[in-house]
Amino acid sequence: MRDFMILLLAALAGLLVALLRGGTVRGLASLPIRGRGLVLVAFLMQLPLLYLPAEKGSSHLNLERCLLVLSYLLILAIIWENRRLSGFRAICLGLLLNSTVMMANGGFMPIQPGVLEGFGHQHMVAKMESGYRVLHSKDVLLTREETRLWILSDVFAFDPPLLSPTAFSPGDVLIAAGAFLFIQSAMLSSRAIR
């Protein structure tokens, strides 16, 4: 559910490995990343997903879908603009995969009932019909049979100690790998450009 958790773990691992390899944190701050302020705008656009009530996914456009799609387009544009930075191509490919499966399934990331139940959320699954957005997330509850491009959806589950359980997609794995590579490159050299 909290797909940012895998990104957080990749960033922490990247920092730790880079520090062990003799890297410095100053390298991260001095990079010429274009549009970094717009990343905050893109994430703020996703805030209504956390506060608006979850509703059944339908084919009509609504505020949540529009803001989510626009935020992903904005993030993709920023990533593409910085594609020469180490790791950003993997991040871009991961975002494209996530965007593709989300658009194929009504604008939200499909998650299967079994994945939610595996995290101890049987009560959630019991109360929800298929096609409803999972509260406080970008996920929509769909069975494997109902999910278009299911292999690109949140098919992996991870329950790390001391952190919230998380479900993630192949796209999230690419994003996390790109973030790890970027942090390594940035901390070990003054420039992350290949």
Secondary structure, DSSP 8 states (H G I E B T S, - for coil): --THHHHHHHHHHHHHHHHHTT--THHHHTS--TTHHHHHHHHHHTTHHHHS---B--SS--HHHHHHHHHHHHHHHHHHHTTTBTTHHHHHHHHHHHHHHHHHTTTSEEE-HHHHHHTT-HHHHHH--TTBB-TTSSEEE--TTT-TTGGGSB-EEE--TTS--EEE-HHHHHHHHHHHHHHHHHHHSS--B-
